[in-house]
Amino acid sequence: MTDSALAVDLHDGARDLTLAPLATVSARNGLDPLAARLLELRDWLGDDLTELELGIDAVEGGVDEPHVGRQAAQHLLARPGKRIRPLCVMLASRLGGVGLTPVVRELAIACELVHAATLLHDDVIDEGTERRGAAAARMLYGNSASILAGDHLLIEALRRVEGAQREVPTGSLLLGLLDVISEMVAAEALQLERRGRFEPSRDSYLRIIKGKTAVLFRWGLEAGGHVAGLPAEQVAALGRAGVALGMAFQLVDDVLDLEGNPEDTGKDALADLREGKLTWPFILAAERDPRLAAAVRAAVAGEGGPTEADAAWIVSRVRESAALTDTRSFAVHRGETARAELRTLPAGRARDALEMVVDAAIMRSR
């Protein structure tokens, strides 16, 4: 392959890592118009997506002799997720006519690094064995290395934001990200405190998913808006859209844990149940079937967690309660809230693209 052909191949491959998977999922679910629009978005952002992937690859790729923490981080970063969080940064900046400047690029990468750090930490806390269709980093490098890898990526993200903030003096980007990390830690602690007890609480669940998932979406959209110089009220609208989008994203994750194909989701089947986590489908089902809450508590408290028979019975009761359908409906409602906030922002291709991201996040099967 010639150098020019290789460059083209790398260019197209980097773009496909981000939006093509979402388009494939949309088509698989019979949402062909959405799939086509996502592929159009990929073409529109072509060079930007390439730069994003090259920037993420370079985070650990340039180290000759990485320590074990860096190796664990690279193991995860080499297996791209959906990249929705950095995409939010990029599209929010385009609302103000700002493309992938060095500042936007650094903030987008930082957003993905914080997300990756939480995954490395979560797999240790939850004793996860798979992540993105491969062995979790902790299974290859150990729990300690996975924790160090997460810490390393958090520091790397904060350094990038600190450098970017010098170019955006009106925005409190670094302080905002520190607040986000603090909220994520508090939410993780609340989830850990309640894990295995299975005391259905809508309020606790919503607090957990807002802190663990939604606040990073909020920061990404607000950061892009700050860089673009959008008015304060528009940045605030982006933040509210981010919270709604993040909550919708997590609600769909809850559904996929119970009905998704592990080959598509890249995670353990029934992982939330085995870890004794409180999720929205279980909360709804327990409210409708009092016997279910007791069965879940007994199953997760048993030696080695729920048996296959226990898990099958519990999942069947959840499905019979229509909790999965109602959880998706709640996710759709949160998506409508996000879109309502986005419609207060300048009309154009960037706003349309953000609405497509909301649709793809809700309709996905992975």
N, C-alpha and C positions, 0 to 999 in steps of 0.2 A: 504493500500500500504506500502510495506517495505521501509526502508530508502534507500536501494540500488536501488529499483525500482523507487522511487521518484527522486533520483539523475539522473538516466537515463532519466526519463521523462523531467526533467528540462533541461538536456543537449540537448536533441533532440528539445525541444520547443524553446530554445534560438537560436539554429541554424536555425530553420524554420522561425523565425522572420525576418531574414535578406535576405536570397537568395531564399527561397521557393516561396515567393510572386512574385518575378521577374520571376521565372520559370513558375509559373501558368499563369501569363500574357502572356509570350512568347507562351505557348501551346495554350492559348485561341485565339491568333492571328495566329495560324497555323504555328508557328515557332518551331516545335517540336525538331529539332536538337539543336537549341539554348537553349531550355528548358532543354534538357538532359545535355548539357554542364554546365549549371548553377547549376544543382543538383550535378554534379560531383565536381564542385567548392565548393559547400556547404560541401560535404563530405571531401574534401581535407583540408578545413580550419576549420573543425568541432570544435575542442577544442578552437581555437582562437575566433570563433564567439560566443561560449558560454561565454568565458571570457569577450568579449566586452559587451554582453548584461548584464551580472552580474555586470560589472563595471558601466554601465549606470544606472541600477536599484539602485545601491548603492549610487548614487549621492544624492538622497533625501530620500532613503529608511531607512537610519539609524537614522533619526531624530525623537525623541519621540514626541515632541510637535512643529511641524513646524509652522512658521508664515504663514500668508495668501499668501505671495509671494512664499514661498516654496511649499505650497499646489497647487498653480496655475501651478508652474513648474512641479511638480510631475504629475499633471493631463495630461499634454502634453507628458512627457517622458514615461508615462505608456502606451501610444499608439504609438508604434514604426512606423516610416516611413520606407523608403526603405534602410536606412543606407548606402547609396552609398558613402557619403563623408568619413566616417571612414573606409569603405572598401578600398577606394583609398589610405589612409595612410598605411593600412596593406599590400596591394599588392605592393605599391611602395617600401616599406622596404624589401619585399621579393625579389625584383629585385637584391638586393645586398646580398641576403642570410640571411637576418635578419628576424626572426619570430616575434611573439608577445611578445617581451621583455616588462618589465615594462614601459620603455620609450615609445615604440611604442603604447602600450595600453593607456597611458595617453594622447598622442597626438591624437589618434583616438577618444577617448572620448571627448577631447576638441573640436575637429572639429564638432562632433555632437552637442555639447552643444551650440556652436556659432550659428549653424543652427537653433536649437530649440529656442534660444533667439530671433532671427530675426522673427520667426513665431509668437511668443508671441507679439512682438512689432507690426508686420504687421497687426495682427488681430485687434488691437486697432486703428491703423491709417486707415485701410480699413473698419472698422466696420464689420468685418467678424463674422459670426454666427456659422460656422462649421469648424472643422479641424480634419482630419484623421477619418472621419466617426462619430464624436461625437461633442457635443457642444464645441465651442471654450472656452478656459479658461476664457476669459473676460465675457462670458455669465453666468458663474457660480460664479466667484469671483470678477468681476468688472474690469473696465479698469485700475484702479490704481494698483490693485494686479497683473494684467497681465504685466504691465510695470515693476513693481518691480521684478517679476519673471524673465523677460528677463534680467534685469540688474544683478540679482543674478547669472544667468547662465553664463553671460559674465565674471563676476569676477571669478567664479569657473573655467572657461576655461582658463583664463589668469594665474591663480595660478598654474594650472596643467602644462601649457606650461613653465612657469618660473622654476618649479621644474625639468621638463624634460630637459630643456636647460643646466642645470648644468652638465648633462651627455653627452651633444653634444656641446662642447665649440666652434667648428668651425662654427656652424650654427647660424644665427640670427633669431631663431624661434619666440621668443617673439616679437621682433620688427616687423617681418614680419606679425604676426597676428594682431598687433596694426594697421599696415598699411591697412590690409584687412578690419578691422572694420571701419576705417576711410573712405575707399572707399565705403563700404556698406552704411554708413550714407549719404555720398554725393550723391550716386545714389538714395537713398530713397527720399532725399530732392528734387532732380531733378524730380523724378516721381511725388511727391506731388505737386510741382510747376506747372506741366503740366496737372495734373489730371482734367478732366472735360472740358478742353479747346479743346481737340481733334484736335490738329494741327499735322497731319501726318508728321513725321520726322524720316527717317531711322537712321540718325546719333544719334539723341537723344535716340531712342529706344535701339540701340546697346550699347551706353554708359551706359544706365540704367541696362541692363541685365548683362553686364560685371561686373559692380560694385555690383549689388544685388546678383548675383548668381555665376558667373564664377570665381571670385577671390578666393572664399573659396575652390572651387575644385582645383584651382591652388596651394593654400597654402597646402592643404592636400597631394597632390602628391609630392610637393617639400619637405615637412616636412619628409615624408617617405623616400625620396631619401637621404636627409641629414643624417638621422639616420643610413641609410645603408652604408654611406660613399661613395656614388657614386660621380664620377667626376663632376665638376661644369657644364660642357656642357650637361651631362646627366640629372642633376637636372633641368637645364634650359629647356630641351626638355620636361621633365615631367610637368613643369609649363605651357608651351605652350599647351600641350595636355589637361591640366586641364581647361584652358580658353576655348578651343574649345568644350570640353565635357560639361562644364557648360552652354555655349551658346546653344548647341544642346538640353540640358535638358530643358532649359527655353522655347525654341521654341516649343517643344512638349507640354509643359504645356499650352502654348497659344492655341494650337489646341484642347487639351482636355477640355479647358474651354468652347469651342463651340460645341464639339461633344461628349464629354465623358459622361459616365453614373455617376451621382452623387454618387451612391452606390459604384462604383469602385474608383472614384477619391477622395471621402471623403471631397469634398468642394462644396460650393454653385454652382449650375448651372448658367452659364452666369455671374459669379462673376466679371470678368474683365470689362464686358460691364456695369454692374450696378455701378461699382466704377469709371467709366469713365477713365479707364487705356488705355494707348496706347500699343497695341500689334501688332505683325507682321502681322497676318491675316487681321486686320483692316486697317493697313497701305497699304498693297497690294491692298485690295479691294477698298479703297478710291482712290488710284491712278488710278484704272481702271473704277471707277464709281463715278464721282464728286458729284452726288446727295447724295451718301452714307455718306460722311463726314459731310454734313450739317444735315442730318437726325440723325446721332449719336450725334452731338453737341446739337441739339434740345432735343433729348431724355434724355440725361444725365443731361441737365440743368433743366428739368422739375421737378415739385414738386414730391418728392418720387422716382425720377429716371424714367427710361423707363418703360412704361406699358408692359403687356404681349404681346399685339398686336404689339407695337413698336419693342420689342425685337425679336419677331418672324419674322417680316419683315426684320429687319437688318440682322439677322443671315441667312435668306434665300438669301439675296443679297450677303453676304460674300461667301456663299457656291457656288452660281452661278458663282462667279468671279474666281473660282478655287484657291482662296487664301489659303484654308486649305491644299490642295494638294501641292501647291508651298511652303508653310511653312514647311511641312514635308520634302520636297526635300532640303530645305535650312538646316534643322536639319541634314539630311543625309550627306550633304556636310561638315558641321562642324564636324560630326563624322568621316568622311574620313580624315579631317585635323588632328584630334586627333590621329587616327590610324597611320597616316604617321609619326607623332612625336614619337609615341611609338615604331615604327619599327626601330628607331635609337638606341634603348636600347637593353641590353643583351637579346638574345632569351631564351625562356624557359617558364615554366608553369606560372610564375607570369605575364610575358608580355602577354601571351595568355589570361590569366584571365582578365587583364585590358581591352583588346580588347573586350572580352565578355561583360564586364560592359558597355562599350560604346554602343555596339549593343543593349543590354537590355534597356538602358536609352532611346534610340531612338525609339525602337519598342513597348514600353510599352503603356498600355491603362489606366494607373492610376498614 
